[in-house]
Amino acid sequence: MKIKFSRRKFLTTSAGALGAIAMPHLSRAADRPAVTHGVQSGDVTVDGGVVWARTDRPAQMLVEVATTDTFKGARALPPIAALPESDFTAKMLVDNLPGGQDIFYRVRFRDLSHTAIEGEPVVGRFRTAPADRRDVSFVWGGDVAGQGWGINPDDGGMFTFS
């Protein structure tokens, strides 16, 4: 018995099968883990700093660091988990960086259930502390009276600090 396929039948059947095979690798934006509160950095030293971010589901945080905003020669760091126990927040120490240099970092999250699904990257930047000695100036300010509380008109108002 000879089975006859038209060209049209063959193409539609092939396209449907190919779509079904490729489906796990394709996703809608809503299926991808998202950075929910932007990226943050801090605890900066001469050769490093801490980068952290929060996602909307259990995922792995993927971080790349570079000394240029083009990320040419970027260094990819090992992934770290963002789980419910940490409110889907992940924090990573980034070290072995050059002193006194702008550091650009790119963070994205990879789904734990489907590791082929990654969210959109978010870029941040910090500057490592200088390696040489220099003068440093600080400016400090704040609301030390808290909406008028603590200011006693009988004492002449609020005393200034020196």
VOBA-1610 file (N, C-alpha, C; in pm, whole numbers, padded with zeros to 5 digits, always signed):
BEGIN
Met+00084-00117+00000Met+00000+00000+00000Met+00089+00124+00000Lys+00062+00211-00088Lys+00143+00331-00105Lys+00066+00450-00045Ile+00134+00526+00046Ile+00072+00644+00106Ile+00120+00765+00029Lys+00027+00847-00009Lys+00059+00964-00089Lys+00046+01089-00003Phe+00153+01171-00001Phe+00153+01299+00071Phe+00165+01411-00030Ser+00081+01508-00017Ser+00101+01627-00099Ser+00208+01712-00034Arg+00265+01799-00110Arg+00368+01890-00057Arg+00310+01972+00059Arg+00189+02022+00041Arg+00124+02104+00145Arg+00104+02024+00273Lys+00058+01901+00264Lys+00036+01816+00381Lys+00168+01788+00453Phe+00272+01761+00374Phe+00404+01736+00432Phe+00454+01859+00509Leu+00443+01977+00450Leu+00492+02100+00514Leu+00414+02133+00640Thr+00282+02121+00638Thr+00204+02153+00758Thr+00228+02052+00869Thr+00243+01925+00834Thr+00272+01822+00934Thr+00411+01843+00993Ser+00508+01874+00909Ser+00646+01897+00956Ser+00654+02020+01044Ala+00585+02127+01005Ala+00587+02250+01084Ala+00524+02227+01221Gly+00415+02152+01225Gly+00350+02122+01353Gly+00439+02040+01444Ala+00505+01940+01388Ala+00595+01856+01468Ala+00715+01935+01517Leu+00771+02019+01430Leu+00885+02101+01470Leu+00846+02199+01580Gly+00727+02256+01570Gly+00679+02347+01673Gly+00662+02278+01807Ala+00613+02156+01806Ala+00595+02080+01930Ala+00730+02046+01993Ile+00829+02015+01911Ile+00963+01984+01963Ile+01028+02109+02022Ala+01013+02222+01954Ala+01079+02345+01998Ala+01007+02414+02113Met+00882+02379+02140Met+00800+02448+02240Met+00865+02462+02377Pro+00929+02360+02433Pro+00988+02378+02565Pro+01095+02486+02570His+01156+02515+02455His+01264+02613+02453His+01213+02755+02428Leu+01089+02766+02386Leu+01030+02896+02361Leu+00942+02933+02480Ser+00936+03060+02510Ser+00849+03100+02620Ser+00799+03241+02598Arg+00691+03272+02664Arg+00641+03408+02664Arg+00713+03485+02773Ala+00710+03615+02767Ala+00778+03697+02868Ala+00728+03664+03009Ala+00599+03633+03024Ala+00544+03602+03156Ala+00599+03472+03213Asp+00652+03386+03127Asp+00708+03259+03172Asp+00851+03273+03223Arg+00912+03386+03199Arg+01052+03406+03235Arg+01064+03470+03373Pro+01163+03429+03452Pro+01184+03495+03581Pro+01224+03641+03558Ala+01167+03729+03637Ala+01192+03872+03620Ala+01263+03929+03743Val+01346+04031+03721Val+01404+04108+03830Val+01295+04203+03876Thr+01251+04189+04002Thr+01132+04263+04048Thr+01162+04400+04107His+01281+04422+04160His+01310+04548+04228His+01439+04612+04181Gly+01479+04588+04060Gly+01605+04641+04010Gly+01722+04566+04072Val+01842+04611+04041Val+01962+04550+04096Val+02027+04648+04193Gln+02100+04594+04290Gln+02164+04677+04392Gln+02308+04632+04409Ser+02390+04725+04456Ser+02528+04690+04490Ser+02568+04767+04614Gly+02667+04715+04685Gly+02713+04780+04806Gly+02832+04708+04864Asp+02870+04747+04986Asp+02986+04689+05055Asp+03109+04688+04963Val+03130+04799+04894Val+03238+04808+04796Val+03372+04823+04867Thr+03471+04750+04818Thr+03608+04757+04869Thr+03701+04789+04752Val+03831+04779+04776Val+03930+04805+04672Val+03919+04703+04558Asp+03882+04580+04591Asp+03882+04477+04487Asp+03749+04403+04473Gly+03639+04460+04522Gly+03513+04389+04507Gly+03393+04465+04560Gly+03282+04396+04562Gly+03157+04451+04612Gly+03052+04341+04612Val+02935+04374+04664Val+02826+04278+04671Val+02716+04324+04574Val+02663+04230+04499Val+02554+04256+04405Val+02436+04171+04450Trp+02318+04230+04449Trp+02201+04150+04484Trp+02080+04196+04403Ala+01984+04104+04393Ala+01860+04130+04319Ala+01753+04033+04368Arg+01629+04063+04334Arg+01516+03979+04372Arg+01438+03941+04247Thr+01389+03819+04246Thr+01310+03769+04134Thr+01169+03733+04182Asp+01087+03690+04090Asp+00947+03662+04122Asp+00917+03514+04144Arg+01021+03429+04144Arg+01000+03284+04160Arg+01132+03218+04193Pro+01132+03091+04231Pro+01259+03022+04253Pro+01341+03022+04124Ala+01465+03068+04135Ala+01549+03083+04016Ala+01696+03087+04057Gln+01782+03086+03956Gln+01925+03105+03978Gln+01961+03244+03928Met+02036+03319+04009Met+02085+03449+03966Met+02215+03429+03889Leu+02219+03484+03770Leu+02337+03480+03685Leu+02395+03620+03678Val+02524+03635+03707Val+02589+03766+03709Val+02710+03764+03617Glu+02724+03870+03540Glu+02843+03893+03459Glu+02899+04028+03500Val+03033+04039+03508Val+03097+04166+03542Val+03198+04203+03434Ala+03214+04334+03414Ala+03309+04384+03315Ala+03352+04525+03355Thr+03459+04573+03296Thr+03505+04709+03324Thr+03459+04807+03216Thr+03378+04760+03121Thr+03321+04850+03019Thr+03171+04824+03009Asp+03098+04927+02966Asp+02953+04911+02953Asp+02913+04826+02832Thr+03008+04793+02747Thr+02980+04703+02635Thr+02991+04556+02677Phe+03043+04532+02795Phe+03064+04398+02851Phe+03162+04315+02768Lys+03250+04384+02697Lys+03355+04313+02623Lys+03447+04247+02725Gly+03473+04119+02707Gly+03558+04045+02799Gly+03493+04022+02935Ala+03360+04020+02940Ala+03288+04003+03067Ala+03322+03868+03131Arg+03321+03868+03263Arg+03345+03745+03339Arg+03212+03698+03397Ala+03174+03575+03361Ala+03051+03515+03415Ala+03083+03447+03547Leu+03001+03473+03647Leu+03021+03415+03780Leu+02930+03294+03798Pro+02967+03204+03888Pro+02881+03086+03911Pro+02743+03128+03961Pro+02638+03059+03916Pro+02503+03097+03958Pro+02480+03074+04107Ile+02384+03149+04160Ile+02347+03136+04301Ile+02194+03132+04308Ala+02141+03054+04400Ala+01996+03033+04408Ala+01924+03147+04477Ala+01805+03178+04427Ala+01711+03271+04490Ala+01587+03187+04521Leu+01566+03159+04650Leu+01463+03064+04692Leu+01360+03132+04783Pro+01248+03066+04811Pro+01146+03125+04900Pro+01202+03162+05037Glu+01298+03085+05088Glu+01355+03112+05220Glu+01423+03250+05228Ser+01469+03300+05113Ser+01533+03432+05109Ser+01443+03534+05039Asp+01313+03505+05031Asp+01216+03591+04963Asp+01256+03613+04817Phe+01313+03510+04755Phe+01357+03510+04615Phe+01466+03613+04588Thr+01543+03645+04692Thr+01654+03739+04679Thr+01785+03662+04681Ala+01876+03703+04595Ala+02009+03643+04591Ala+02113+03754+04605Lys+02219+03723+04678Lys+02326+03820+04705Lys+02458+03751+04674Met+02545+03819+04598Met+02670+03759+04555Met+02788+03854+04577Leu+02894+03800+04636Leu+03019+03875+04650Leu+03094+03866+04518Val+03127+03981+04463Val+03205+03987+04339Val+03343+04038+04379Asp+03446+03956+04356Asp+03580+03997+04398Asp+03681+03981+04285Asn+03807+04007+04316Asn+03916+04006+04217Asn+03893+04109+04108Leu+03850+04229+04150Leu+03826+04338+04057Leu+03938+04442+04070Pro+03960+04522+03967Pro+04063+04626+03975Pro+04016+04742+04064Gly+04109+04800+04140Gly+04077+04913+04228Gly+04057+05042+04151Gly+03969+05129+04204Gly+03945+05259+04144Gly+03886+05252+04005Gln+03807+05154+03979Gln+03756+05128+03844Gln+03605+05118+03844Asp+03540+05170+03740Asp+03397+05147+03722Asp+03376+05000+03689Ile+03282+04938+03757Ile+03250+04798+03734Ile+03104+04792+03688Phe+03083+04732+03574Phe+02949+04714+03521Phe+02909+04568+03545Tyr+02787+04548+03591Tyr+02740+04413+03615Tyr+02603+04394+03550Arg+02581+04273+03505Arg+02456+04237+03437Arg+02398+04118+03512Val+02273+04132+03554Val+02205+04027+03633Val+02082+03980+03556Arg+02065+03850+03551Arg+01942+03790+03500Arg+01916+03664+03581Phe+01794+03616+03575Phe+01758+03496+03648Phe+01721+03384+03551Arg+01756+03261+03590Arg+01725+03141+03512Arg+01628+03056+03593Asp+01520+03015+03530Asp+01417+02935+03595Asp+01477+02804+03646Leu+01442+02764+03768Leu+01493+02639+03824Leu+01430+02517+03760Ser+01304+02527+03721Ser+01234+02413+03662Ser+01272+02389+03516His+01295+02498+03445His+01327+02490+03302His+01452+02576+03278Thr+01567+02516+03288Thr+01693+02592+03285Thr+01722+02660+03152Ala+01645+02627+03048Ala+01662+02697+02921Ala+01590+02831+02920Ile+01507+02857+03021Ile+01429+02981+03026Ile+01500+03081+03117Glu+01540+03193+03057Glu+01608+03299+03130Glu+01533+03430+03111Gly+01537+03514+03214Gly+01474+03644+03208Gly+01564+03747+03141Glu+01509+03866+03125Glu+01583+03976+03065Glu+01691+04026+03161Pro+01808+04062+03109Pro+01914+04112+03197Pro+01888+04257+03240Val+01935+04289+03361Val+01930+04425+03413Val+02073+04464+03447Val+02113+04584+03407Val+02251+04629+03422Val+02263+04727+03538Gly+02371+04714+03613Gly+02403+04806+03721Gly+02551+04843+03714Arg+02590+04933+03803Arg+02728+04981+03801Arg+02769+05028+03940Phe+02895+05005+03976Phe+02954+05063+04095Phe+03099+05090+04067Arg+03164+05160+04156Arg+03306+05191+04141Arg+03380+05136+04261Thr+03485+05059+04235Thr+03564+05007+04345Thr+03644+05121+04409Ala+03679+05102+04535Ala+03757+05203+04607Ala+03896+05214+04544Pro+03956+05333+04551Pro+04090+05348+04494Pro+04193+05269+04574Ala+04293+05219+04505Ala+04399+05141+04569Ala+04502+05231+04637Asp+04512+05356+04592Asp+04611+05448+04652Asp+04544+05535+04759Arg+04627+05598+04842Arg+04576+05686+04948Arg+04536+05820+04889Arg+04424+05876+04934Arg+04378+06007+04891Arg+04295+06071+05002Asp+04278+06201+04989Asp+04190+06271+05081Asp+04045+06235+05049Val+03964+06226+05153Val+03824+06192+05137Val+03742+06296+05212Ser+03633+06341+05153Ser+03541+06435+05217Ser+03405+06368+05235Phe+03343+06397+05349Phe+03209+06346+05375Phe+03117+06464+05401Val+02995+06454+05355Val+02891+06550+05387Val+02781+06470+05455Trp+02734+06519+05569Trp+02633+06448+05643Trp+02514+06539+05665Gly+02398+06485+05657Gly+02278+06562+05685Gly+02168+06466+05724Gly+02062+06522+05779Gly+01950+06436+05815Gly+01847+06511+05895Asp+01735+06448+05913Asp+01625+06505+05991Asp+01637+06450+06132Val+01706+06524+06217Val+01728+06475+06353Val+01615+06513+06448Ala+01521+06596+06401Ala+01412+06637+06488Ala+01283+06561+06458Gly+01273+06499+06344Gly+01157+06414+06313Gly+01024+06485+06314Gln+00990+06561+06215Gln+00862+06629+06197Gln+00829+06723+06314Gly+00929+06790+06364Gly+00905+06889+06468Gly+00921+06837+06610Trp+00919+06709+06629Trp+00938+06653+06762Trp+01084+06677+06803Gly+01106+06717+06923Gly+01242+06740+06972Gly+01284+06885+06965Ile+01204+06967+06898Ile+01237+07110+06894Ile+01158+07177+07006Asn+01229+07230+07103Asn+01166+07293+07218Asn+01178+07444+07205Pro+01068+07515+07176Pro+01075+07661+07162Pro+01120+07730+07289Asp+01097+07671+07407Asp+01138+07731+07533Asp+01290+07738+07545Asp+01360+07647+07474Asp+01506+07646+07476Asp+01565+07721+07358Gly+01481+07791+07283Gly+01532+07866+07167Gly+01532+07787+07039Gly+01455+07680+07036Gly+01450+07600+06913Gly+01546+07483+06920Met+01614+07459+06812Met+01703+07343+06803Met+01848+07390+06799Phe+01928+07326+06878Phe+02072+07359+06879Phe+02138+07297+06757Thr+02237+07363+06703Thr+02310+07308+06590Thr+02427+07226+06639Phe+02473+07139+06555Phe+02588+07055+06587Phe+02715+07120+06535Ser+02825+07095+06602Ser+02951+07150+06552Ser+03052+07039+06537
//
